[in-house]
Amino acid sequence: MINIAVTGARGRMGALIIENIGDAPDMRLVAALDISGIEMPAGADDVVVSHAGGIDAVLKTTSPDVLIDFTIADAAISNIRHAVSNNANLVVGTTGLEPYQDEIAEIIAGNVSAVIAPNFAVGVNVFWKLLAEAAAYIGDWDIEIVEAHHRHKKDAPSGTAMQAAETISRVISRKRLVHGREGLCPRGDEIGIHAIRGGDIVGDHFVLFAGDGERIEIKHQAHSRQAFAAGAIRAARWVMDAPAGVHGMDEVLGL
Ligand SMILES: NC(=O)c1ccc[n+]([C@@H]2O[C@H](COP(=O)([O-])OP(=O)(O)OC[C@H]3O[C@@H](n4cnc5c(N)ncnc54)[C@H](O)[C@@H]3O)[C@@H](O)[C@H]2O)c1
């Protein structure tokens, strides 16, 4: 049985992941943490929500094998530290962690195994692979990345869009990103990135490769958050036998 703790337990993703844990015969929810809904039933296995401020004590008493974190960047860094000091492996879906990448790798190195991915959906991981392949052939075309998400999403552009830019940049050595455009801004050699926010859009990503007289568009659309939750559950199983250090979803999926 894999014992799991969830931080961000009252959030859209946390609540869905707890539902998935309840349906998994090989998993048990041992702790649920958030900063709201304290003492409310977490939704699986008679666990109630504990205040995230007491995370260290909760992890000490419940000894989870894996902590799954879908919160906000500042909270995730602190939760990662507590997981490592309590010897819990990690599955981190929180986005906006790019500025902390080196710090996180240092905290985790040699201590626990972690899967950290801005997008756990299988299709998105294949989408990134397709982008790398397209960039190898038509990397000299104009490239624009457009993402759309629901009105509640806090960070922009999405971690998935940034990962798309990073993936393409790695292939074509084009590092300059331009976020949106306004006023006089003639197109140069940049990769353009655009974020749209509205309604209940779960997550759309679309990359345009535009040449002279033709274009290719590569697009992924998530229909429901279950695509992310299922990937996170898969990662939680995989991380149990993974070597210490930070891993990506591409490794989980063997891409
Ligand atoms: N990697 C992926 O596949 C993927 C998919 C969807 C969302 N996300 C990311 O996951 C994160 C959460 O998304 P969401 O839609 O569930 O957001 P949400 O706002 O619905 O949920 C976040 C939850 O975290 C809680 N929280 C805030 N600070 C906390 C702390 N210090 N300790 C514990 N809990 C705390 C909030 O109270 C809230 O309940 C975001 O960064 C989002 O971009 C990633």
Ligand as a Chemical Component Dictionary entry (heavy atoms), coordinates in Angstrom:
data_LIG
# 
_chem_comp.id                   LIG 
_chem_comp.type                 NON-POLYMER 
_chem_comp.pdbx_formal_charge   0 
_chem_comp.three_letter_code    LIG 
# 
loop_
_chem_comp_atom.comp_id 
_chem_comp_atom.atom_id 
_chem_comp_atom.alt_atom_id 
_chem_comp_atom.type_symbol 
_chem_comp_atom.charge 
_chem_comp_atom.model_Cartn_x 
_chem_comp_atom.model_Cartn_y 
_chem_comp_atom.model_Cartn_z 
_chem_comp_atom.pdbx_ordinal 
LIG N1  N1  N 0  1.096  19.933 -13.399 1  
LIG C1  C1  C 0  -0.155 19.816 -13.836 2  
LIG O1  O1  O 0  -0.522 18.893 -14.589 3  
LIG C2  C2  C 0  -1.165 20.840 -13.369 4  
LIG C3  C3  C 0  -2.518 20.747 -13.730 5  
LIG C4  C4  C 0  -3.429 21.676 -13.197 6  
LIG C5  C5  C 0  -2.983 22.662 -12.344 7  
LIG N2  N2  N 1  -1.648 22.741 -12.048 8  
LIG C6  C6  C 0  -1.118 23.715 -11.091 9  
LIG O2  O2  O 0  -1.422 23.228 -9.780  10 
LIG C7  C7  C 0  -1.580 24.337 -8.887  11 
LIG C8  C8  C 0  -2.947 24.258 -8.207  12 
LIG O3  O3  O 0  -3.956 24.348 -9.189  13 
LIG P1  P1  P 0  -5.514 24.328 -8.780  14 
LIG O4  O4  O 0  -6.258 24.622 -10.022 15 
LIG O5  O5  O -1 -5.799 23.109 -7.991  16 
LIG O6  O6  O 0  -5.536 25.628 -7.845  17 
LIG P2  P2  P 0  -6.537 25.932 -6.623  18 
LIG O7  O7  O 0  -6.390 27.395 -6.354  19 
LIG O8  O8  O 0  -7.885 25.365 -6.886  20 
LIG O9  O9  O 0  -5.901 25.087 -5.413  21 
LIG C9  C9  C 0  -4.744 25.439 -4.712  22 
LIG C10 C10 C 0  -4.949 25.035 -3.267  23 
LIG O10 O10 O 0  -3.713 25.223 -2.569  24 
LIG C11 C11 C 0  -4.063 25.738 -1.285  25 
LIG N3  N3  N 0  -2.879 26.333 -0.655  26 
LIG C12 C12 C 0  -2.395 27.593 -0.790  27 
LIG N4  N4  N 0  -1.307 27.742 -0.020  28 
LIG C13 C13 C 0  -1.107 26.550 0.596   29 
LIG C14 C14 C 0  -0.146 26.081 1.521   30 
LIG N5  N5  N 0  0.824  26.896 2.007   31 
LIG N6  N6  N 0  -0.206 24.785 1.925   32 
LIG C15 C15 C 0  -1.192 23.974 1.482   33 
LIG N7  N7  N 0  -2.152 24.376 0.634   34 
LIG C16 C16 C 0  -2.109 25.647 0.202   35 
LIG C17 C17 C 0  -5.198 26.703 -1.550  36 
LIG O11 O11 O 0  -5.939 27.003 -0.355  37 
LIG C18 C18 C 0  -6.023 25.895 -2.553  38 
LIG O12 O12 O 0  -6.971 25.057 -1.895  39 
LIG C19 C19 C 0  -1.372 25.587 -9.749  40 
LIG O13 O13 O 0  -0.012 25.978 -9.669  41 
LIG C20 C20 C 0  -1.697 25.108 -11.158 42 
LIG O14 O14 O 0  -1.084 25.886 -12.153 43 
LIG C21 C21 C 0  -0.756 21.846 -12.533 44 
# 
loop_
_chem_comp_bond.comp_id 
_chem_comp_bond.atom_id_1 
_chem_comp_bond.atom_id_2 
_chem_comp_bond.value_order 
_chem_comp_bond.pdbx_ordinal 
LIG N1  C1  SING 1  
LIG C1  O1  DOUB 2  
LIG C1  C2  SING 3  
LIG C2  C3  SING 4  
LIG C2  C21 DOUB 5  
LIG C3  C4  DOUB 6  
LIG C4  C5  SING 7  
LIG C5  N2  DOUB 8  
LIG N2  C6  SING 9  
LIG N2  C21 SING 10 
LIG C6  O2  SING 11 
LIG C6  C20 SING 12 
LIG O2  C7  SING 13 
LIG C7  C8  SING 14 
LIG C7  C19 SING 15 
LIG C8  O3  SING 16 
LIG O3  P1  SING 17 
LIG P1  O4  DOUB 18 
LIG P1  O5  SING 19 
LIG P1  O6  SING 20 
LIG O6  P2  SING 21 
LIG P2  O7  DOUB 22 
LIG P2  O8  SING 23 
LIG P2  O9  SING 24 
LIG O9  C9  SING 25 
LIG C9  C10 SING 26 
LIG C10 O10 SING 27 
LIG C10 C18 SING 28 
LIG O10 C11 SING 29 
LIG C11 N3  SING 30 
LIG C11 C17 SING 31 
LIG N3  C12 SING 32 
LIG N3  C16 SING 33 
LIG C12 N4  DOUB 34 
LIG N4  C13 SING 35 
LIG C13 C14 SING 36 
LIG C13 C16 DOUB 37 
LIG C14 N5  SING 38 
LIG C14 N6  DOUB 39 
LIG N6  C15 SING 40 
LIG C15 N7  DOUB 41 
LIG N7  C16 SING 42 
LIG C17 O11 SING 43 
LIG C17 C18 SING 44 
LIG C18 O12 SING 45 
LIG C19 O13 SING 46 
LIG C19 C20 SING 47 
LIG C20 O14 SING 48 
# 
